[in-house]
Amino acid sequence: MKRNAGKKTFRVWHRRIGVAIALFLLLITVTGMLINHANQLGLDRTPVKNKLLLDVYGIGAPHALQTFSYQQRHLTLADSRVLLDEQLIWESAYPLIAAVATEQGWFVASQQQLIWLSPGGQLIDTLDSASGLPTPITGLGQVQQSPLLRTPEGNWLSEDEFLSWTRAHANAEIVWSEPDGNTPEHMVLLARSQHLNWERVLLDLHSGRLFGSWAIWFWDVIGLLIIAMLLSGLWLWQSKR
């Protein structure tokens, strides 16, 4: 009688563990399939906008976030990233400090570079000290629709499509770069999301790393439980014969 009761309890736990393992295998299968087709689904290019996930990954707000508006278009500088109308269009190797819009397009400056973008956000040119750009840049403005650079040595303009730079006249009417007022909260979230895409989340969920180092051991335990399920299943099958 005790043997039958023990076997019944064993079967109950066998089924419960089986359900848990089935859910685990479902997770592994679904995430694996999504990872295999991540490129076709655009998951490698889709930023994660979930605050909880961003917090789990330790992705905070950018140190510097500025938005500049021109003719109903909005250019945002988030540390080293450039977004136009909430779409990532450029990532610099250096922190970005200012931007101006002219009839020639957008000009975005870091201390070491001047990035020239078309009004629609396409890259036209990247200028640095190797191309004669005065550095370090400490400020950006414009004079009559031409970008002006401020450096410790003075203010600089180019009159030949940025092939050379000359000092600006002392009485030049400079319009300095000025960002918009307070940046909307959703732009802060959007800037954070540029550091994480859904393919990365799926890869970490598939491997268990999303839940920290302890989860790797949990996956190992699941593997051992699968082996135990197979062996116990064989034992139950054998006991019925």
JOSULHU-V474543 format. One record per helix or strand. SS is the DSSP state (helix for helix, strand for strand). FROM is the first residue (numbers start at 1). LEN is the number of residues. If there is no record, write none. Layout:
# JOSULHU-V474543
ss = {SS	SS}
from = {FROM	FROM}
len = {LEN	LEN}
This chain:
# JOSULHU-V474543
ss = {helix	helix	helix	strand	helix	strand	strand	strand	strand	strand	strand	strand	strand	helix	strand	strand	strand	strand	strand	helix	strand	helix	helix	helix}
from = {2	38	43	47	51	65	73	81	87	96	105	114	123	129	137	146	154	166	175	185	197	198	209	213}
len = {35	4	3	1	6	6	6	4	5	7	6	4	5	3	7	6	4	2	2	9	1	10	3	28}
